[in-house]
């Protein structure tokens, strides 16, 4: 019987041996495997999203602006741009279709038809010794470290007295007879005062008499029902209701060459009636003239192109353009004739400033008239080149 051996071998190796052959299964060589490189995939960058800045509201801009007021320095430029935001007449551009009051021409002629220097306003005084002649509404910023005082209201007291408010120790009131003083308080309110008695230094716990105490805001919000619109209130320290420092022509505005609000106007007397936003009367004319009502808005008639092309001085052009665009609000009475505009008061510099007076330096650099006599030492920029009465009109209420 023959046996057959079947060998399954994938890799046969036959070797001769004695008496036959040797069959072996050699190991299968391992294949050489070349690794395939794995492609490197760059990581997908995570997009970087820049944080979107929170929008700054008009109220926040106003608060930030007044917080930058530095006692002793001129008011910052933002005062004219950012204070008193919101709907209302203060920053409203006069429309092209605005109509004059029915008797505008007669009223303008009655006040400005006599010729001469019919507009004043750009006037700064040379030194604190001139404070008696300096009118306006100085603004200070108080901190919690300033003296805590009480302002006792003595005359027109619809809003009562102000108890536990802060007052910078050396804050000077207006030197003129109105003795205005305004303080931005740490709580964000505006303390507006008329007829302040006495003067600095103020002491902690002191009670100070004031003819009127009014509290409002500068950020467009309402403090009380007395607030009519941004920059205007009932029972204010001025008859026309304008809140400090609304309407003031600041040094910063003259330097920047632009004013973006109504101007504060004063006449010697007004009609026995008034128009909004005024809520009361003031010194009434007794000479029978067709009088302008308190609260009226006056507009300079020539437009921006005509003003730019005119031969007026640089300061007159700045004021004329503001008077054309926003108007002049008749806010109070005083003086003897014509129209007075209110410029920034120097009391804060006299109280806290150092070095050369920046207001006088500007006036000297721009060639203002230096008026010196036995009692006054002041620099004045007359606004005679505005060309009144021909170039101004009284607008109908509501414009």
KEKE-3310 file (N, C-alpha, C; in steps of 0.2 Angstrom, whole numbers, plus 5000, padded with zeros to 4 digits):
npx = (5004:5003:5007:5002:5009:5002:5007:5004:5010:5015:5027:5039:5053:5065:5077:5091:5094:5101:5096:5085:5074:5072:5058:5054:5044:5047:5048:5037:5042:5040:5030:5037:5031:5027:5024:5010:5009:5000:4989:4992:4980:4977:4972:4955:4954:4948:4935:4939:4929:4927:4923:4907:4906:4896:4882:4883:4872:4862:4859:4869:4881:4879:4880:4893:4900:4897:4903:4916:4918:4929:4933:4939:4943:4940:4923:4921:4921:4911:4900:4892:4888:4883:4875:4858:4850:4838:4820:4813:4814:4827:4838:4833:4832:4828:4815:4814:4802:4798:4788:4786:4781:4765:4767:4781:4790:4787:4790:4804:4809:4806:4815:4827:4829:4835:4849:4867:4876:4868:4868:4875:4886:4898:4909:4922:4929:4943:4951:4948:4944:4935:4923:4911:4905:4902:4892:4881:4880:4888:4895:4899:4907:4903:4910:4909:4917:4917:4911:4896:4880:4866:4854:4844:4829:4823:4814:4807:4800:4795:4800:4805:4818:4836:4843:4857:4866:4880:4894:4907:4921:4926:4918:4913:4899:4890:4896:4888:4872:4862:4868:4869:4872:4877:4877:4884:4879:4885:4876:4870:4861:4856:4859:4852:4854:4848:4851:4861:4867:4881:4898:4912:4925:4915:4908:4907:4891:4885:4872:4865:4858:4846:4838:4831:4829:4832:4830:4836:4840:4854:4854:4843:4833:4819:4818:4808:4790:4792:4800:4800:4805:4820:4833:4824:4813:4799:4798:4811:4828:4829:4818:4813:4815:4826:4838:4854:4869:4862:4861:4872:4886:4901:4919:4925:4917:4918:4932:4931:4923:4910:4893:4880:4866:4852:4853:4856:4846:4844:4833:4829:4816:4800:4785:4769:4763:4768:4776:4777:4793:4793:4785:4781:4781:4791:4802:4791:4788:4785:4784:4775:4779:4778:4780:4791:4787:4792:4801:4800:4807:4820:4826:4840:4841:4848:4856:4867:4876:4876:4881:4894:4899:4900:4907:4908:4916:4925:4920:4907:4902:4901:4891:4880:4877:4873:4862:4854:4852:4847:4842:4838:4834:4823:4826:4826:4826:4835:4848:4849:4846:4843:4849:4856:4867:4872:4888:4900:4903:4916:4919:4922:4935:4941:4939:4946:4956:4972:4987:4988:4973:4962:4951:4953:4965:4961:4953:4962:4970:4962:4959:4949:4940:4947:4942:4944:4941:4937:4931:4929:4937:4938:4936:4928:4919:4910:4895:4890:4891:4881:4870:4857:4841:4838:4841:4835:4821:4806:4800:4784:4775:4779:4788)
npy = (4994:5010:5026:5042:5058:5073:5089:5105:5120:5136:5141:5132:5123:5114:5102:5092:5076:5062:5048:5054:5068:5083:5091:5107:5119:5135:5150:5163:5178:5193:5206:5221:5236:5251:5266:5276:5293:5302:5315:5331:5341:5357:5366:5372:5389:5397:5409:5426:5437:5453:5463:5471:5488:5495:5505:5522:5531:5546:5552:5547:5552:5566:5565:5560:5571:5582:5577:5579:5592:5604:5613:5629:5629:5633:5629:5613:5608:5599:5603:5613:5604:5592:5593:5593:5584:5577:5577:5593:5611:5616:5611:5611:5613:5627:5627:5628:5633:5641:5653:5671:5681:5689:5703:5705:5714:5726:5725:5722:5733:5742:5738:5738:5748:5760:5761:5761:5752:5738:5725:5715:5705:5696:5698:5700:5701:5709:5702:5697:5707:5714:5707:5712:5718:5707:5697:5682:5664:5655:5638:5625:5609:5598:5587:5572:5575:5588:5603:5600:5607:5618:5626:5639:5643:5660:5669:5666:5652:5640:5627:5624:5622:5617:5604:5597:5597:5597:5608:5616:5622:5635:5640:5654:5664:5672:5688:5699:5708:5698:5686:5673:5655:5639:5621:5606:5591:5577:5567:5568:5577:5594:5609:5624:5641:5657:5674:5671:5673:5680:5673:5663:5657:5642:5633:5617:5611:5623:5635:5643:5657:5659:5667:5660:5642:5630:5613:5602:5593:5588:5579:5576:5569:5569:5578:5582:5587:5600:5601:5605:5603:5597:5608:5617:5624:5625:5638:5642:5648:5659:5670:5666:5652:5645:5633:5632:5627:5632:5639:5647:5655:5648:5648:5638:5635:5646:5644:5632:5636:5634:5633:5624:5625:5634:5652:5661:5675:5692:5705:5722:5725:5717:5710:5711:5698:5681:5668:5650:5642:5649:5652:5662:5680:5694:5709:5722:5731:5749:5759:5759:5753:5740:5726:5712:5696:5687:5672:5671:5666:5672:5675:5675:5681:5680:5666:5652:5652:5665:5671:5666:5672:5685:5700:5700:5698:5684:5679:5685:5678:5665:5667:5672:5662:5652:5659:5659:5646:5639:5649:5663:5663:5672:5675:5682:5697:5713:5725:5740:5743:5737:5720:5707:5695:5679:5676:5664:5663:5670:5666:5654:5652:5663:5658:5646:5644:5645:5655:5663:5671:5662:5667:5681:5680:5674:5685:5695:5690:5690:5702:5710:5724:5734:5740:5752:5762:5773:5764:5751:5737:5729:5717:5718:5712:5719:5717:5723:5722:5713:5718:5724:5732:5725:5711:5702:5693:5690:5675:5666:5659:5642:5639)
npz = (5000:4996:5002:5000:5003:5005:5003:5007:5002:5002:4999:4993:4996:4989:4993:4990:4997:5005:4997:4992:4992:5000:5006:5010:5019:5017:5027:5023:5016:5025:5018:5012:5018:5013:5022:5019:5019:5031:5026:5032:5040:5041:5056:5058:5059:5073:5072:5076:5085:5086:5100:5100:5103:5116:5112:5114:5123:5121:5133:5141:5135:5138:5152:5153:5148:5156:5167:5164:5166:5173:5187:5186:5174:5156:5150:5143:5126:5123:5130:5123:5113:5118:5130:5136:5128:5116:5112:5108:5108:5109:5102:5090:5072:5063:5052:5034:5031:5041:5049:5051:5066:5066:5068:5067:5060:5065:5078:5078:5073:5083:5093:5087:5078:5080:5077:5080:5093:5094:5097:5110:5119:5117:5128:5139:5155:5163:5174:5192:5200:5192:5194:5198:5187:5179:5171:5169:5170:5180:5180:5190:5195:5208:5220:5231:5241:5243:5253:5262:5261:5264:5254:5257:5252:5248:5241:5228:5228:5223:5221:5234:5246:5246:5253:5261:5250:5239:5238:5229:5238:5235:5226:5216:5215:5201:5198:5195:5199:5199:5204:5200:5201:5198:5200:5197:5203:5213:5212:5199:5197:5193:5201:5202:5204:5210:5215:5226:5242:5250:5250:5244:5256:5257:5270:5278:5282:5282:5280:5267:5259:5246:5232:5223:5221:5210:5203:5191:5177:5165:5156:5147:5153:5164:5180:5188:5188:5184:5174:5157:5144:5137:5143:5147:5159:5171:5184:5185:5187:5179:5170:5157:5158:5154:5157:5166:5158:5147:5130:5131:5124:5122:5126:5120:5109:5101:5098:5091:5081:5079:5084:5091:5095:5102:5105:5120:5124:5129:5132:5135:5140:5139:5131:5140:5139:5136:5127:5124:5126:5138:5154:5161:5165:5163:5165:5160:5145:5146:5137:5127:5115:5102:5109:5111:5115:5130:5128:5115:5099:5090:5073:5063:5047:5034:5025:5027:5016:5012:5024:5025:5014:5017:5024:5037:5054:5060:5072:5072:5061:5066:5076:5069:5061:5070:5075:5063:5061:5073:5081:5092:5108:5118:5134:5146:5154:5155:5157:5146:5133:5116:5111:5120:5121:5129:5135:5140:5158:5168:5181:5187:5183:5189:5202:5203:5194:5186:5181:5165:5160:5150:5143:5141:5135:5122:5118:5116:5107:5096:5093:5100:5106:5118:5132:5144:5158:5172:5180:5173:5165:5152:5138:5123:5109:5098:5090:5079:5065:5061:5055:5060:5060:5048:5046:5054:5062:5071:5075:5073:5087:5091:5080)
capx = (5000:5007:5004:5004:5008:5001:5009:5002:5015:5015:5034:5042:5061:5067:5084:5093:5097:5103:5090:5079:5074:5068:5054:5052:5040:5051:5043:5035:5045:5035:5031:5039:5025:5029:5018:5007:5009:4993:4989:4991:4975:4978:4966:4951:4954:4941:4935:4939:4924:4928:4917:4904:4905:4889:4881:4882:4865:4863:4860:4876:4885:4878:4883:4900:4902:4897:4908:4923:4919:4935:4933:4944:4945:4934:4919:4923:4917:4905:4894:4888:4886:4880:4870:4851:4848:4831:4816:4812:4816:4834:4843:4829:4834:4822:4813:4814:4795:4796:4784:4787:4775:4762:4770:4788:4794:4786:4794:4811:4810:4805:4820:4834:4829:4839:4856:4871:4878:4861:4869:4881:4887:4905:4912:4925:4932:4950:4953:4942:4942:4929:4917:4904:4902:4902:4885:4881:4878:4894:4894:4904:4905:4904:4911:4906:4922:4915:4906:4888:4877:4859:4852:4837:4825:4820:4810:4803:4802:4790:4804:4808:4825:4840:4846:4862:4869:4888:4896:4914:4922:4928:4914:4911:4893:4891:4897:4883:4867:4858:4871:4868:4877:4875:4882:4882:4879:4887:4870:4868:4856:4859:4857:4852:4852:4848:4851:4865:4870:4888:4903:4917:4924:4909:4910:4903:4885:4883:4865:4866:4851:4846:4832:4827:4832:4829:4834:4834:4845:4857:4854:4837:4828:4815:4819:4801:4785:4794:4804:4796:4809:4827:4835:4818:4809:4795:4801:4818:4831:4828:4811:4812:4815:4832:4842:4861:4872:4859:4861:4878:4892:4907:4925:4927:4913:4922:4938:4930:4920:4903:4888:4875:4860:4849:4857:4852:4845:4841:4830:4828:4810:4796:4778:4766:4762:4773:4775:4781:4793:4792:4779:4779:4783:4797:4801:4787:4789:4780:4784:4770:4781:4776:4785:4793:4785:4797:4800:4800:4813:4822:4830:4844:4838:4853:4858:4874:4880:4877:4885:4900:4902:4899:4913:4908:4921:4924:4915:4900:4899:4899:4885:4875:4875:4869:4856:4850:4850:4844:4838:4840:4828:4822:4825:4826:4826:4840:4852:4846:4843:4846:4849:4862:4868:4876:4894:4902:4905:4923:4919:4925:4942:4943:4939:4950:4961:4979:4990:4984:4966:4961:4946:4957:4970:4957:4950:4968:4973:4957:4958:4943:4941:4949:4938:4946:4940:4938:4927:4929:4942:4935:4937:4922:4918:4904:4892:4887:4891:4875:4866:4850:4836:4836:4843:4832:4814:4803:4796:4778:4776:4779:4793)
capy = (5000:5016:5032:5049:5064:5079:5095:5112:5124:5142:5143:5126:5123:5107:5101:5085:5073:5055:5044:5057:5075:5086:5097:5111:5125:5141:5155:5168:5184:5198:5211:5228:5240:5259:5269:5281:5298:5305:5322:5336:5346:5363:5367:5377:5394:5399:5416:5431:5442:5459:5465:5477:5493:5497:5511:5527:5535:5554:5554:5545:5557:5572:5564:5560:5578:5587:5575:5582:5599:5605:5619:5633:5629:5635:5623:5609:5609:5595:5607:5615:5599:5586:5594:5594:5580:5574:5581:5599:5617:5619:5610:5610:5617:5631:5624:5633:5636:5644:5659:5676:5683:5694:5710:5704:5719:5732:5723:5722:5740:5745:5737:5738:5753:5766:5761:5760:5745:5735:5718:5714:5698:5694:5703:5696:5706:5708:5701:5695:5713:5716:5703:5716:5719:5701:5694:5676:5659:5650:5631:5621:5602:5596:5580:5570:5577:5595:5604:5598:5614:5619:5632:5640:5648:5665:5673:5663:5645:5634:5620:5624:5623:5611:5602:5592:5596:5598:5615:5617:5627:5641:5642:5661:5666:5677:5694:5704:5708:5692:5681:5666:5650:5632:5616:5599:5587:5570:5562:5569:5583:5601:5613:5631:5646:5664:5678:5668:5678:5678:5671:5658:5650:5639:5628:5611:5612:5630:5637:5649:5660:5660:5669:5654:5636:5625:5607:5599:5588:5590:5573:5575:5566:5574:5577:5584:5590:5607:5600:5606:5600:5598:5615:5622:5621:5630:5640:5642:5654:5665:5671:5662:5645:5641:5629:5633:5633:5632:5645:5651:5655:5646:5650:5632:5635:5651:5641:5627:5639:5631:5633:5619:5626:5641:5656:5664:5682:5696:5711:5727:5724:5712:5711:5708:5691:5677:5662:5644:5638:5653:5651:5668:5686:5697:5716:5724:5738:5753:5765:5758:5749:5734:5723:5705:5692:5682:5665:5671:5664:5677:5671:5679:5679:5677:5659:5650:5654:5673:5673:5664:5677:5692:5703:5700:5695:5677:5678:5687:5673:5659:5668:5673:5655:5649:5662:5657:5639:5637:5655:5667:5663:5678:5671:5686:5705:5716:5730:5746:5743:5732:5713:5705:5687:5678:5672:5660:5667:5668:5666:5648:5653:5667:5655:5640:5644:5647:5657:5668:5670:5660:5671:5687:5678:5674:5691:5699:5687:5691:5709:5713:5731:5734:5746:5754:5768:5773:5758:5744:5735:5723:5716:5717:5711:5722:5713:5728:5719:5708:5722:5724:5727:5722:5704:5698:5693:5687:5669:5665:5654:5635:5637)
capz = (5000:4995:5005:4997:5008:5001:5007:5004:5004:4998:4997:4993:4995:4988:4994:4989:5003:5003:4995:4990:4992:5006:5004:5016:5018:5020:5029:5018:5018:5026:5013:5014:5017:5013:5025:5016:5024:5032:5025:5038:5039:5046:5060:5056:5064:5076:5070:5082:5084:5090:5104:5098:5108:5118:5110:5120:5122:5121:5140:5143:5132:5142:5158:5152:5146:5162:5172:5162:5168:5178:5190:5185:5166:5152:5149:5138:5119:5123:5133:5118:5108:5121:5135:5135:5122:5116:5108:5111:5104:5111:5096:5084:5067:5061:5046:5029:5030:5047:5048:5056:5069:5062:5069:5067:5057:5069:5084:5077:5072:5090:5097:5084:5073:5082:5075:5086:5095:5096:5100:5114:5121:5118:5133:5145:5160:5164:5181:5196:5202:5188:5194:5199:5180:5175:5171:5166:5175:5181:5182:5194:5197:5214:5222:5238:5246:5244:5259:5262:5263:5263:5251:5260:5247:5252:5237:5223:5231:5221:5222:5240:5248:5244:5259:5260:5243:5239:5235:5230:5244:5233:5220:5216:5211:5197:5201:5194:5204:5199:5209:5198:5203:5196:5203:5195:5209:5212:5210:5192:5196:5192:5206:5198:5210:5209:5221:5231:5247:5253:5245:5247:5256:5260:5275:5279:5287:5281:5277:5262:5257:5239:5230:5219:5221:5205:5202:5185:5174:5159:5151:5144:5157:5169:5187:5191:5183:5182:5167:5151:5138:5138:5144:5149:5165:5175:5191:5184:5189:5174:5168:5151:5159:5152:5163:5165:5155:5140:5127:5132:5119:5126:5123:5116:5103:5097:5096:5086:5075:5078:5089:5089:5099:5102:5109:5126:5122:5134:5130:5141:5142:5135:5131:5146:5138:5135:5123:5126:5132:5144:5157:5166:5162:5165:5165:5155:5142:5147:5133:5121:5109:5100:5112:5109:5121:5133:5126:5108:5095:5084:5068:5059:5041:5029:5026:5028:5011:5013:5030:5023:5009:5020:5027:5045:5057:5061:5078:5070:5057:5070:5080:5064:5058:5075:5075:5058:5061:5079:5083:5098:5113:5123:5140:5152:5153:5158:5152:5144:5126:5111:5112:5123:5121:5135:5134:5146:5163:5170:5188:5188:5182:5195:5209:5204:5188:5187:5175:5161:5159:5143:5140:5139:5130:5116:5116:5114:5100:5090:5092:5103:5109:5125:5135:5151:5161:5179:5183:5170:5161:5148:5131:5119:5102:5096:5084:5074:5058:5060:5051:5062:5060:5042:5045:5060:5062:5076:5073:5076:5091:5088:5076)
cpx = (5004:5003:5006:5003:5008:5003:5007:5007:5015:5022:5038:5049:5063:5075:5086:5096:5098:5097:5084:5079:5070:5064:5052:5048:5044:5046:5042:5038:5039:5036:5033:5033:5028:5023:5016:5006:5002:4993:4988:4986:4976:4971:4962:4952:4948:4941:4935:4934:4926:4922:4914:4903:4898:4888:4880:4876:4867:4863:4866:4881:4885:4881:4890:4903:4902:4902:4915:4924:4924:4934:4939:4946:4939:4930:4921:4919:4911:4899:4889:4885:4882:4875:4863:4849:4841:4827:4814:4815:4824:4839:4839:4831:4828:4821:4813:4807:4793:4793:4785:4780:4772:4765:4777:4792:4793:4790:4801:4813:4810:4811:4827:4834:4833:4846:4860:4873:4871:4862:4875:4881:4893:4909:4915:4929:4939:4952:4947:4940:4936:4923:4911:4901:4901:4895:4886:4879:4884:4892:4900:4902:4908:4906:4909:4911:4921:4911:4899:4885:4870:4858:4845:4834:4822:4815:4805:4804:4797:4794:4807:4815:4829:4844:4851:4865:4877:4889:4903:4916:4923:4924:4912:4904:4895:4891:4892:4877:4863:4861:4869:4874:4874:4880:4879:4884:4882:4882:4867:4863:4860:4856:4858:4850:4852:4848:4855:4868:4876:4892:4907:4922:4918:4911:4905:4897:4882:4876:4866:4859:4852:4839:4827:4832:4828:4833:4831:4839:4848:4857:4848:4832:4824:4817:4812:4796:4787:4797:4799:4798:4816:4829:4830:4814:4804:4799:4808:4821:4831:4821:4809:4813:4821:4836:4850:4864:4869:4860:4867:4883:4898:4913:4927:4923:4916:4928:4937:4926:4913:4899:4882:4869:4858:4854:4853:4852:4842:4839:4829:4821:4806:4789:4775:4764:4768:4771:4779:4788:4793:4785:4777:4782:4789:4796:4797:4788:4784:4780:4779:4773:4778:4781:4785:4791:4791:4795:4800:4807:4814:4827:4834:4843:4843:4855:4865:4879:4881:4881:4892:4903:4902:4906:4913:4914:4920:4919:4908:4897:4897:4892:4879:4873:4871:4862:4851:4847:4846:4840:4841:4834:4828:4821:4825:4826:4832:4844:4847:4843:4846:4845:4856:4862:4873:4882:4896:4905:4912:4924:4923:4933:4945:4944:4945:4956:4968:4982:4986:4977:4965:4956:4949:4962:4967:4955:4956:4970:4968:4955:4952:4945:4942:4947:4941:4944:4940:4935:4928:4935:4940:4937:4930:4923:4911:4901:4888:4886:4885:4870:4858:4848:4834:4836:4840:4824:4812:4799:4789:4779:4775:4784:4799)
cpy = (5006:5022:5038:5054:5070:5085:5101:5117:5130:5144:5137:5127:5116:5106:5094:5082:5065:5051:5047:5065:5077:5092:5101:5117:5131:5146:5161:5175:5189:5204:5218:5233:5248:5263:5275:5287:5301:5312:5326:5341:5351:5364:5373:5383:5396:5407:5420:5436:5448:5461:5471:5482:5494:5504:5516:5531:5542:5556:5552:5550:5563:5571:5564:5567:5582:5584:5577:5589:5600:5612:5623:5633:5631:5628:5619:5610:5605:5598:5609:5610:5593:5587:5595:5590:5579:5579:5588:5605:5618:5617:5609:5615:5620:5629:5630:5636:5640:5651:5665:5678:5688:5701:5710:5711:5725:5731:5724:5729:5744:5744:5739:5744:5759:5766:5760:5753:5741:5728:5718:5707:5695:5699:5699:5702:5704:5708:5700:5702:5716:5712:5706:5717:5713:5697:5687:5671:5654:5643:5628:5614:5600:5588:5578:5573:5585:5597:5602:5604:5613:5626:5633:5645:5653:5670:5669:5655:5640:5627:5620:5625:5617:5610:5596:5591:5598:5604:5615:5623:5634:5644:5649:5661:5671:5684:5700:5704:5702:5686:5674:5661:5643:5627:5609:5594:5580:5565:5563:5574:5589:5606:5620:5636:5653:5668:5674:5674:5675:5676:5666:5661:5647:5633:5622:5612:5619:5630:5643:5651:5661:5662:5664:5648:5632:5619:5604:5594:5591:5585:5572:5572:5571:5572:5578:5586:5597:5607:5600:5602:5601:5605:5619:5619:5627:5632:5639:5648:5660:5665:5667:5655:5641:5639:5631:5627:5633:5639:5649:5650:5654:5648:5644:5632:5640:5648:5636:5630:5637:5631:5628:5619:5633:5645:5659:5672:5685:5703:5716:5726:5719:5714:5709:5701:5687:5671:5656:5644:5642:5651:5656:5674:5688:5705:5718:5730:5742:5759:5764:5755:5743:5729:5715:5701:5688:5675:5665:5669:5669:5673:5676:5677:5676:5670:5658:5653:5662:5675:5672:5669:5684:5694:5703:5697:5688:5675:5680:5681:5667:5661:5669:5666:5651:5652:5661:5650:5637:5643:5658:5667:5668:5675:5675:5693:5707:5721:5736:5747:5738:5725:5711:5697:5685:5673:5669:5665:5665:5667:5659:5648:5657:5663:5649:5640:5647:5650:5662:5666:5668:5664:5678:5686:5677:5681:5696:5696:5688:5698:5713:5720:5730:5741:5747:5761:5768:5767:5751:5743:5728:5723:5715:5716:5713:5718:5717:5726:5714:5712:5722:5731:5723:5714:5700:5698:5689:5681:5669:5659:5647:5634:5635)
cpz = (5000:4998:5002:5002:5004:5006:5004:5007:5000:4996:4998:4992:4995:4989:4993:4995:5001:5003:4993:4990:4998:5004:5011:5014:5021:5022:5023:5020:5019:5020:5016:5012:5018:5016:5020:5020:5024:5031:5032:5036:5044:5050:5058:5061:5067:5075:5076:5080:5089:5094:5101:5104:5110:5115:5115:5118:5123:5128:5143:5141:5136:5149:5158:5151:5152:5167:5170:5163:5174:5180:5189:5178:5162:5151:5143:5131:5119:5126:5128:5113:5112:5126:5132:5128:5122:5113:5112:5107:5104:5105:5090:5078:5064:5054:5041:5028:5036:5045:5053:5060:5065:5062:5070:5065:5062:5076:5083:5076:5079:5094:5094:5079:5074:5080:5081:5087:5098:5098:5104:5116:5122:5122:5139:5149:5162:5172:5186:5200:5198:5189:5195:5192:5176:5176:5167:5172:5175:5183:5185:5194:5204:5215:5229:5243:5248:5250:5257:5265:5262:5260:5253:5255:5251:5248:5233:5224:5229:5222:5229:5241:5245:5250:5258:5253:5244:5235:5235:5234:5241:5227:5221:5212:5206:5200:5201:5199:5204:5203:5207:5200:5201:5198:5200:5200:5208:5210:5203:5191:5195:5197:5203:5203:5207:5215:5227:5236:5249:5247:5248:5252:5260:5265:5276:5284:5286:5278:5273:5259:5249:5237:5227:5219:5216:5204:5196:5183:5168:5154:5147:5147:5162:5176:5190:5186:5181:5175:5161:5145:5140:5138:5146:5155:5168:5182:5191:5187:5185:5171:5162:5152:5157:5158:5161:5163:5148:5137:5127:5127:5123:5122:5118:5109:5098:5094:5090:5080:5074:5084:5087:5094:5099:5106:5115:5125:5128:5131:5136:5144:5137:5135:5138:5145:5137:5130:5125:5122:5138:5147:5162:5162:5165:5165:5159:5152:5144:5143:5127:5115:5108:5103:5110:5116:5123:5130:5118:5105:5090:5080:5064:5052:5036:5031:5027:5023:5011:5018:5028:5019:5011:5022:5034:5048:5059:5067:5076:5066:5061:5073:5075:5062:5063:5075:5069:5058:5067:5082:5090:5103:5118:5129:5146:5149:5157:5154:5151:5137:5122:5113:5115:5123:5126:5133:5141:5151:5166:5177:5190:5188:5188:5201:5209:5198:5190:5181:5172:5160:5152:5140:5137:5134:5123:5113:5113:5107:5094:5090:5094:5106:5116:5128:5142:5152:5169:5183:5180:5166:5158:5141:5128:5112:5100:5090:5080:5067:5056:5056:5053:5061:5054:5042:5050:5060:5068:5073:5076:5081:5088:5083:5079)
residu = (UNK:UNK:UNK:UNK:UNK:UNK:UNK:UNK:UNK:UNK:UNK:UNK:UNK:UNK:UNK:UNK:UNK:UNK:UNK:UNK:UNK:UNK:UNK:UNK:UNK:UNK:UNK:UNK:UNK:UNK:UNK:UNK:UNK:UNK:UNK:UNK:UNK:UNK:UNK:UNK:UNK:UNK:UNK:UNK:UNK:UNK:UNK:UNK:UNK:UNK:UNK:UNK:UNK:UNK:UNK:UNK:UNK:UNK:UNK:UNK:UNK:UNK:UNK:UNK:UNK:UNK:UNK:UNK:UNK:UNK:UNK:UNK:UNK:UNK:UNK:UNK:UNK:UNK:UNK:UNK:UNK:UNK:UNK:UNK:UNK:UNK:UNK:UNK:UNK:UNK:UNK:UNK:UNK:UNK:UNK:UNK:UNK:UNK:UNK:UNK:UNK:UNK:UNK:UNK:UNK:UNK:UNK:UNK:UNK:UNK:UNK:UNK:UNK:UNK:UNK:UNK:UNK:UNK:UNK:UNK:UNK:UNK:UNK:UNK:UNK:UNK:UNK:UNK:UNK:UNK:UNK:UNK:UNK:UNK:UNK:UNK:UNK:UNK:UNK:UNK:UNK:UNK:UNK:UNK:UNK:UNK:UNK:UNK:UNK:UNK:UNK:UNK:UNK:UNK:UNK:UNK:UNK:UNK:UNK:UNK:UNK:UNK:UNK:UNK:UNK:UNK:UNK:UNK:UNK:UNK:UNK:UNK:UNK:UNK:UNK:UNK:UNK:UNK:UNK:UNK:UNK:UNK:UNK:UNK:UNK:UNK:UNK:UNK:UNK:UNK:UNK:UNK:UNK:UNK:UNK:UNK:UNK:UNK:UNK:UNK:UNK:UNK:UNK:UNK:UNK:UNK:UNK:UNK:UNK:UNK:UNK:UNK:UNK:UNK:UNK:UNK:UNK:UNK:UNK:UNK:UNK:UNK:UNK:UNK:UNK:UNK:UNK:UNK:UNK:UNK:UNK:UNK:UNK:UNK:UNK:UNK:UNK:UNK:UNK:UNK:UNK:UNK:UNK:UNK:UNK:UNK:UNK:UNK:UNK:UNK:UNK:UNK:UNK:UNK:UNK:UNK:UNK:UNK:UNK:UNK:UNK:UNK:UNK:UNK:UNK:UNK:UNK:UNK:UNK:UNK:UNK:UNK:UNK:UNK:UNK:UNK:UNK:UNK:UNK:UNK:UNK:UNK:UNK:UNK:UNK:UNK:UNK:UNK:UNK:UNK:UNK:UNK:UNK:UNK:UNK:UNK:UNK:UNK:UNK:UNK:UNK:UNK:UNK:UNK:UNK:UNK:UNK:UNK:UNK:UNK:UNK:UNK:UNK:UNK:UNK:UNK:UNK:UNK:UNK:UNK:UNK:UNK:UNK:UNK:UNK:UNK:UNK:UNK:UNK:UNK:UNK:UNK:UNK:UNK:UNK:UNK:UNK:UNK:UNK:UNK:UNK:UNK:UNK:UNK:UNK:UNK:UNK:UNK:UNK:UNK:UNK:UNK:UNK:UNK:UNK:UNK:UNK:UNK:UNK:UNK:UNK:UNK:UNK:UNK:UNK:UNK:UNK:UNK:UNK:UNK:UNK:UNK:UNK:UNK:UNK:UNK:UNK:UNK:UNK:UNK:UNK:UNK:UNK:UNK:UNK:UNK:UNK:UNK:UNK:UNK:UNK:UNK:UNK:UNK:UNK:UNK:UNK:UNK:UNK)
# end
